[in-house]
Amino acid sequence: MMALWIAVAAVLAYAYGSLHIVKQYERAVSFFLGRYWATKGPGLIFVPAFFAKLQRVSLRIIAMDIPPQDVITRDNVSVKVNAVLYMRVRHPDRAVIEVENFIYATSQLAQTTLRSVLGEVELDQLLADREKINGILKRIVDERTEPWGIEVSAVEVKDVDLPTEMKRAMARQAESERERRAKVIAAEGEYQAAGKLAEAARVIGTQPATLQLRYLQTLVEIASENNSRSIIIPVPLDLLTPFLDAAKKVATGEKQLPAATGTPLPSTTPAASRQTT
């Protein structure tokens, strides 16, 4: 009777040791006598102890940080680039059977792919076309890890560390570009203003009185500010032309008068005048 109880206790202990609880986000890849048996879970599963072995695999998305890589771009600029990779296990049996450590293998593959892809692009493309480069990295790593049962959802370039000299050169380039844009905008504004002024001059030319009305309106605007500054009113040269011409004629006549009267006039005496009378 004692032996029976011992046998029952041994069976219960063996059964208890063979029971495993697999969580909702896990799967258990089991091997029976060294051969692949099944992928079990989630919940309570039975794996015979001493004859079978299981390995748990998480199905959650893993965010893997890719260490900074020294990369020489296509235009021979040395930069340090790090990225982040998002992956998850789609087939737990492949992730366990096809590769020894799928996390380490995926990390190494992502590092080498990052260096090879960024070595084929220029620095401006690396800084401007992040989305395109991320798509290329994701496609390459996903294709290489598909036989391992790994699905790569995204690869994002996180940071690009530029040399100090390159940062200074880019700052000078940006400053020159801003100055060029400012000069172009100023020139465009001058061109438009000149066109408007020419159009206004044509309108005023048809009605000269409008210019005087504009002067009066300007005086009203200045007087409304209650300031004590000097007011300078421009006067058209056409108004001063007659006075200038008259002054020139007077000055010219005074200079030519002595030359015209070269012989002295005869002097008239009272006697001669009386004789004549």
VMD Tcl script that draws the C-alpha trace (Angstrom):
set ca {
  {0.00 0.00 0.00}
  {2.85 2.34 0.85}
  {4.46 1.66 -2.52}
  {1.22 2.60 -4.27}
  {1.06 5.90 -2.47}
  {4.68 6.53 -3.35}
  {3.98 5.75 -7.00}
  {0.93 8.05 -7.04}
  {2.94 10.82 -5.40}
  {5.72 10.36 -7.96}
  {3.24 10.52 -10.82}
  {1.63 13.65 -9.41}
  {5.02 15.25 -8.88}
  {6.04 14.37 -12.44}
  {2.79 15.77 -13.84}
  {3.14 18.92 -11.79}
  {6.71 19.35 -13.01}
  {5.54 18.88 -16.61}
  {2.91 21.62 -16.45}
  {3.85 25.12 -17.61}
  {1.95 28.38 -17.84}
  {2.55 30.37 -20.99}
  {1.49 34.03 -20.96}
  {-0.67 35.62 -23.59}
  {2.24 37.37 -25.31}
  {4.47 34.27 -25.25}
  {4.75 31.05 -27.16}
  {6.55 27.87 -26.06}
  {8.63 26.08 -28.68}
  {8.93 22.49 -27.42}
  {11.38 19.76 -28.41}
  {10.74 16.09 -27.67}
  {13.89 14.01 -27.47}
  {15.78 16.75 -29.29}
  {13.36 17.07 -32.17}
  {10.91 19.88 -32.80}
  {7.55 18.90 -31.35}
  {5.14 21.84 -31.43}
  {4.62 25.50 -30.61}
  {2.28 25.75 -27.67}
  {0.53 28.46 -25.74}
  {-0.82 30.58 -24.37}
  {-2.26 29.07 -21.22}
  {-1.52 25.86 -19.36}
  {0.50 23.37 -21.39}
  {1.95 19.95 -20.68}
  {5.56 19.22 -21.61}
  {6.91 15.87 -20.35}
  {9.77 16.49 -18.01}
  {13.15 14.87 -18.77}
  {11.94 13.98 -22.27}
  {10.94 17.34 -23.68}
  {12.28 20.83 -23.40}
  {10.62 24.15 -24.15}
  {11.89 27.63 -24.98}
  {9.75 30.69 -24.46}
  {9.61 33.33 -27.19}
  {7.97 36.73 -26.73}
  {5.70 37.98 -29.49}
  {5.76 41.63 -28.39}
  {7.42 44.35 -30.44}
  {11.07 44.82 -29.47}
  {12.67 48.27 -29.76}
  {16.34 47.66 -30.50}
  {18.84 50.49 -30.26}
  {21.50 50.36 -32.97}
  {24.80 51.70 -31.57}
  {26.44 54.70 -33.30}
  {28.22 53.65 -36.46}
  {31.12 55.45 -38.13}
  {29.97 55.98 -41.69}
  {31.73 57.62 -44.65}
  {29.12 58.99 -47.03}
  {29.34 59.01 -50.78}
  {30.79 62.54 -50.80}
  {33.55 61.47 -48.34}
  {32.12 62.99 -45.16}
  {32.72 61.05 -41.94}
  {29.66 60.98 -39.67}
  {28.34 58.97 -36.74}
  {24.83 57.64 -37.15}
  {22.67 55.69 -34.73}
  {19.21 54.30 -35.31}
  {16.42 52.33 -33.69}
  {14.82 49.16 -35.02}
  {11.34 47.84 -34.24}
  {10.84 44.10 -34.70}
  {8.62 41.26 -33.58}
  {8.62 37.47 -33.89}
  {6.06 36.13 -36.34}
  {7.11 32.46 -36.34}
  {8.56 31.36 -32.98}
  {9.71 27.99 -34.31}
  {11.89 29.62 -36.99}
  {13.29 32.16 -34.55}
  {14.48 29.29 -32.34}
  {15.54 26.73 -34.96}
  {16.99 28.84 -37.78}
  {19.20 31.16 -35.71}
  {20.97 30.78 -32.39}
  {20.12 34.20 -30.94}
  {17.71 36.10 -33.16}
  {18.02 39.37 -31.21}
  {21.81 39.47 -31.48}
  {21.72 38.37 -35.12}
  {19.18 41.04 -36.04}
  {21.22 43.70 -34.25}
  {24.39 42.80 -36.13}
  {22.53 42.69 -39.42}
  {21.02 46.12 -38.77}
  {24.44 47.62 -38.00}
  {26.07 46.30 -41.17}
  {23.07 47.33 -43.28}
  {23.14 50.83 -41.80}
  {26.81 51.28 -42.72}
  {26.41 49.88 -46.24}
  {23.29 51.88 -47.12}
  {24.50 55.21 -45.73}
  {27.83 54.75 -47.50}
  {26.00 54.99 -50.83}
  {24.21 58.29 -50.16}
  {25.46 61.86 -49.92}
  {25.31 63.96 -46.79}
  {22.57 66.26 -48.10}
  {20.43 63.26 -48.98}
  {21.04 61.77 -45.55}
  {19.87 64.94 -43.85}
  {16.94 65.67 -46.17}
  {15.56 62.27 -47.26}
  {15.24 60.49 -43.93}
  {11.99 58.80 -44.91}
  {13.46 57.33 -48.06}
  {16.55 56.02 -46.27}
  {14.43 54.56 -43.47}
  {12.33 52.73 -46.04}
  {15.41 51.25 -47.71}
  {16.84 50.10 -44.36}
  {13.54 48.56 -43.31}
  {13.12 46.68 -46.60}
  {16.64 45.23 -46.57}
  {16.61 44.12 -42.94}
  {13.08 42.69 -43.26}
  {14.05 40.62 -46.30}
  {17.15 39.25 -44.58}
  {15.35 38.35 -41.35}
  {12.24 36.82 -42.94}
  {13.76 33.29 -43.00}
  {14.29 33.64 -39.24}
  {10.60 34.33 -38.65}
  {11.29 37.98 -37.75}
  {9.17 40.87 -38.97}
  {10.78 44.32 -39.00}
  {8.12 47.00 -38.72}
  {10.38 50.08 -38.93}
  {13.97 51.27 -38.94}
  {14.45 54.93 -38.01}
  {17.66 56.94 -38.25}
  {17.73 58.65 -34.88}
  {20.72 60.97 -34.84}
  {23.46 62.13 -37.23}
  {26.57 63.45 -35.52}
  {28.52 65.75 -37.85}
  {32.14 66.91 -37.37}
  {32.64 70.41 -36.01}
  {34.23 71.64 -39.25}
  {31.27 70.40 -41.25}
  {28.83 72.13 -38.90}
  {30.70 75.42 -39.37}
  {30.71 75.00 -43.15}
  {26.99 74.25 -43.17}
  {26.33 77.28 -40.97}
  {28.23 79.52 -43.41}
  {26.36 77.98 -46.31}
  {23.03 78.57 -44.61}
  {23.97 82.16 -43.81}
  {24.98 82.81 -47.42}
  {21.75 81.26 -48.62}
  {19.72 83.51 -46.32}
  {21.61 86.59 -47.54}
  {20.99 85.57 -51.14}
  {17.27 85.17 -50.50}
  {17.14 88.53 -48.73}
  {18.82 90.28 -51.67}
  {16.53 88.57 -54.17}
  {13.46 89.53 -52.16}
  {14.66 93.13 -51.82}
  {15.37 93.35 -55.56}
  {11.96 91.88 -56.35}
  {10.36 94.45 -54.06}
  {12.25 97.31 -55.74}
  {11.16 96.03 -59.14}
  {7.51 95.89 -58.13}
  {7.71 99.30 -56.46}
  {9.29 100.79 -59.59}
  {6.44 99.41 -61.69}
  {3.85 100.91 -59.38}
  {5.67 104.27 -59.33}
  {5.82 104.31 -63.11}
  {2.10 103.59 -63.30}
  {1.38 106.35 -60.75}
  {3.54 108.78 -62.75}
  {1.55 108.03 -65.89}
  {-1.71 108.70 -64.06}
  {-0.42 111.95 -62.52}
  {0.96 113.03 -65.91}
  {-2.53 113.08 -67.35}
  {-3.80 115.29 -64.51}
  {-1.02 117.55 -63.13}
  {-3.32 118.93 -60.46}
  {-3.24 115.61 -58.65}
  {0.39 116.21 -57.69}
  {-0.56 119.39 -55.85}
  {-3.39 117.55 -54.12}
  {-0.92 114.92 -53.04}
  {1.32 117.61 -51.56}
  {-1.60 119.04 -49.59}
  {-2.59 115.59 -48.33}
  {0.98 114.97 -47.17}
  {0.95 118.28 -45.26}
  {-2.29 117.32 -43.55}
  {-0.82 113.97 -42.49}
  {2.31 115.61 -41.14}
  {0.39 118.31 -39.27}
  {-1.82 115.73 -37.55}
  {1.18 114.22 -35.79}
  {1.79 117.38 -33.68}
  {5.53 117.29 -34.11}
  {8.05 120.12 -34.14}
  {10.24 118.81 -36.88}
  {11.22 120.73 -39.99}
  {9.00 120.12 -43.01}
  {10.66 120.03 -46.42}
  {8.29 120.42 -49.37}
  {9.72 119.42 -52.75}
  {9.08 121.97 -55.49}
  {9.08 120.85 -59.15}
  {11.80 122.39 -61.27}
  {9.21 123.31 -63.89}
  {7.89 126.03 -61.57}
  {11.36 127.56 -61.19}
  {12.36 127.37 -64.85}
  {10.73 130.71 -65.92}
  {12.43 132.59 -63.09}
  {15.78 131.02 -63.89}
  {15.43 131.91 -67.56}
  {14.52 135.49 -66.72}
  {17.49 135.82 -64.41}
  {19.80 134.49 -67.12}
  {18.42 136.97 -69.67}
  {18.89 139.91 -67.30}
  {22.45 138.84 -66.51}
  {23.23 138.38 -70.21}
  {21.76 141.78 -71.15}
  {23.86 143.62 -68.55}
  {27.04 142.02 -69.88}
  {26.31 142.75 -73.58}
  {25.22 146.43 -73.09}
  {28.76 148.00 -72.99}
  {29.86 146.09 -76.05}
  {26.90 147.32 -78.12}
  {27.67 151.02 -77.30}
  {31.31 151.05 -78.39}
  {31.45 154.82 -79.56}
  {30.90 157.50 -76.96}
  {27.70 159.48 -77.21}
  {28.04 163.23 -78.08}
  {27.64 165.42 -75.10}
  {24.91 167.98 -75.26}
  {25.62 171.41 -73.88}
  {23.15 174.10 -72.91}
  {24.47 176.38 -75.62}
  {23.96 173.95 -78.34}
  {20.52 173.23 -77.12}
  {19.64 176.89 -77.15}
  {20.94 177.36 -80.67}
  {18.86 174.52 -81.84}
  {15.80 176.00 -80.32}
}
mol new
graphics top color blue
foreach p $ca { graphics top sphere $p radius 0.5 }
foreach p [lrange $ca 0 end-1] q [lrange $ca 1 end] { graphics top cylinder $p $q radius 0.2 }
display resetview
